[in-house]
Amino acid sequence: MTALVTKQVISLFIIMIIGYLASGIGFFDKRTADGVSKLVVYVTNPLVIFMAFMQNGGGRMGEMVTIVGCSAAIHIVATVLASFLFKGRPAKEAKALRFSLIFSNCGYMGYPLLSAMFPKNGMFYGACYVLFFTVYMWTAGVFMLSSGKQGNIRKAFINPGILAAVLGLVFSWLGIGLPAALSTALSSTANLTFPLAMLVLGCMLKNAPLGQLIGNTAAYVTAFVKLILIPLGVLTVCGIFKVAAGTTYICVIMASTPVAAKAPLLAGNYGADRNASLAAVAISTVACVFTIPLMLWITKAVVGV
């Protein structure tokens, strides 16, 4: 099981490198990446969520509540932890790094990892986890970046991801099926999400100021806390409360994903340090190739499955 997820992590990393190289030779410029990013956010990723909830939402309300609750606990504890860090850094940089520590790439990287580990229900588990992530990011996350201004309530509850989840649940509860051709077309489009997202991330890294990324020591602290300390904390708490093995793996995997690819975009939009976020994204994304398999190996040793 660990070997399967490790293979998936390496595959995603290779796709990111392809995006980096394609950008370097001019095939994938920033304008193209922006367009592809919008395609992922507004089309392919919502289809991932819709198909996951439509196929699994009807009879799994208990699991849904459990995973949403775990997601809430992980994000809130990470917020408390982040509040104690980076106090000596400039205000704009500190805000960006705290946001980066809290919010992970649990959608773009978490979905394929859970799908590899749980082929039948992995997408559903990922979609449940991302529900709270989305609401929290557009409320508490925006509040944090924008110096205490009100979070974007409308985007928190009215966005493609939430709407896709609601629509998928309605279809599932009402027993509404899709014609085979339509279901295949939607699933095929949804499957584009992961390679497209990693290609965009590779393009972002190619167009970033390399010296600032490598030289930002606080970004290394962010990556260490995010990729090592938080997943170990999640595993410890799951062990103390005797959480089921499957749920433990879900929580550890999602907590082990690198900094959210949206972090630099939102930091720039709301007046925080975009380059600090981008440094955290770059360092954590490269490091996760090694840390995610490590966290899964430790989880397997603790859980015994």
N, C-alpha and C positions, 0 to 999 in steps of 0.2 A: 504493500500500500504506500509506504513512504517512498519507495523507488518510483512508483507511478507519478506521484506528485512532484518529486524532484525532476523527473523528465519533463513535466508540464512547465515547471518554473524555468528550466533551461530553454525550452521551446519559446516561451514568451520573451525571454531575454534575447534570443537570436533574432526574433522578429523586430525587437526594438533596435538592434544593431543594423538590421536591414534598412529600417527607417532612417537611421543616422547616416548610413552610407548613401542612400538614395537622395537625402537632402544635400549631402556633400557634393554630389555630382550634378545637382540642379534639377533632378527629376521630381523632387518633393519639397517645394519651397514653402515659406510660411503661409502664404495665401492659400495654397492647396491644403496645408495642414489645418488651417482654420475652418475651411469648408468641410473637411472630413470630420473634424471634431464636432461640428454642428450636426452632421449626419449621425454620428454615434449618439450624441446626447438626445436628439429629438426623434430619431427613427429606430436605429438598431438596438440600443440599450432598452428603451421602453418595450420593444418586442420581446427581448429576453425575459423581462419581468412579466409581461402579459402571458406569454406561453407557460412560464413556470407556475403562475398562480392558477391559470385556467386548467392545467393538467393535474395540479396537486392540491389546490386550495380548499376544495370542498370538504374533505374528510380529515384535514390536518390542522384544525384550529388550535388544538392543544400544543402541538409542536410550534406553530406560528407564534403563539403567545410566549412560549418559553424562549425562543430565539430572539424575538423582539426585546424581551426583558433582559436577556444576556447582553444584547447590543447596547441597550440603555445603560446598564451597569458599567460596561467597559468604557463607554464614552464619558460618562460622568466622572468615573475615577481618574481617567486620563486627564480630564479638565482640571481636577483638583491637583494632580501631580504637576501639570504644566504651569500652574499658577505660582509654584515655588521655584521655577527655573528661569534662567535668562534675565535675572533682575539687574545685572550689571551691563546689559547690552542696550544700545539705543532703542527708544520706544518702538519705532516702526519695525525694526528687526525683531525685537522680542515678541511683538504681536504675531508676526509672520511665522516665527519658529514655534510658538505655542500652538498656533492653528495647525501647523504641519505635524506636530507631535500627536495631536488629538485625532485628526482626520486622515484616514488611510485610503489606499487605492483598493478598498475592499470590493468594489464593484468590478472594475476592469480586470484585476488580477484574482480577486477572490472567487468570482463565478467559475472560471475554468478550473481552478484548483479544487473547489468543492465538487464540481462536475466529474473530475478525474477520480476523486475519492468516493463519491456517492453518485454513480452514473444515473440512477433512477430519480433521485430527489435533490441532487446537489444544487441545481439552479433554484429550486424552491427555497431551500435553506438560505442560499445567498440573498435572494430577493427579500426574505423576511428580515435578515440582518440589516440590509441596506435601507429598509423602510425607516427605521429610527435614525440611522446615519443621515439620511436626506433631510428629514425634519430638523434635526439638531444642527446640521451644518448651516442651513439657511436661517436659523434663529440665533442660537448661541454663538455659532461660528462667525456669522456676519457681525453680530454684536461685538465680538472680540476684536475683529479686524478694524471696525469702523469707529473705534474709540468710544464705545458705549452707546452708539446710536441704535435705534430700534432695528432688530433683525428683519429680514424680508419675509414677513408672515405669508404673503401671497405665494411666493415661490416655495415656501416650506410645505404648503399643503396643496397647492395647485401647480403641479409641474408634471412633465411627461411620465416620470417614474411612478409617482403616487397614483396618477390617473390610470396608468397601465395596470397597476396592482389592483385597484378597485374594479376596473373593468374585467380583469381576469377572474377575480373572486366572484363577481356577479355571474359570469358565464359558467363557472364551476358549480356554484350553488344552484343555478337554474338548470343545470344539465345540458347546456347549449354546446353542441359540438361544431366543429368546422369541417367543411368539405375537405377531402384528402388533399386535393391540389392546393387549396388555400393554406392548409396547415403546413404542408411541405414548403411552400413559398415563404411563409412567415418564419418558420424555423430556420430555413437557409439564410434568410436576411439577418435574423438574430445572431446567427453564428459568425457573422462578419464583425461583430462588436469587438471581440478580443484582439484579432490581428490588426484591425484598424486603429484601435486605441493605442497599441504598442508602437505602431508605425508613427503615429502622431507624437508620442512621447520621445521616440528617437529623433524626430525632427526638432522638437523643442530643445533637446540636449545639444544638438549640433549647432543651433543658433544662439546658445547661451554663452556668456563670457566665461571661458574655461578657467581663467586665473581666479576669478571671484568664487567659482564653484569649489575648486579644489582647496582654496585658501581659507574658507569659512570654517573655523574650528567648531563653532557652535552648531553647525549643521551636522558634524560628526557626532556630537553629543545627542542631538535630536534623533539621529539614525540609531545610535546605540540604545537609547531608552525605548524607542519605538519598536525596534526589531528584536531586542533581547529582553529587556527588563519587563516591559508590559506583557508580552506573551508568557514569560515565566510567572509573572504575577497572576495572570488568568489561569494558568495550569495549576498553580498552588491553590487558588480559591476553589477551583473545580474539584480538586482532590479533597480539600477540607470538607466541602459540602456534599461529597460523594455524587457529583453530577455524572450522568450516564456517559459512557465512553464516546458514543457518537456525538453528543452535544459538546463534549469536551474538545474533540477534534475540530468541530465547526468553529468554536470560539477561538481556539488557538490559531487555526489557519487564518481567520479573518483579522485577528489581532496582530498577526505576523506580517501582514502585507505592508508594503512601503508607503511613503507619504503620498497623499492624494494628488493625482495629476492636475486636479483643478486648483490646488493650493496657490501656485504662482499667478494664475489668472484672477482669482478672487482677491489675492493680496494686492495686486496692481489696481484692481477696480475700486478697492475700499481704502486706499491710502497707506497700506503697509509695504514692507520691503519685498518686492517681487523676487529679486535675485537671491535673497536669503531662503525663500521658499523653494526656488528652483534648485539651489544647492542641496537642500534637504531632500528634494525629489530625486536628484541625480545620484547622490551618495547612497540613499536608502534603496533605490531601485537596483543599483549594481550590487550592493551588499546582500540584498535579499536572496540572490541566487545561492548564497551559502547559508544564510541564517534560517530561511524557511525549512530546508531539509534538516538542519540542526534542531530546530524547534519540534519538528515532527518526530525525529529520532528520540528526543527527550520525552515527548508525550507518549510515544509507544513504550518506552521503558517504564514510565510511571503508570500508564493505564493498563498496559499488558495486552493490548489487542492489536 
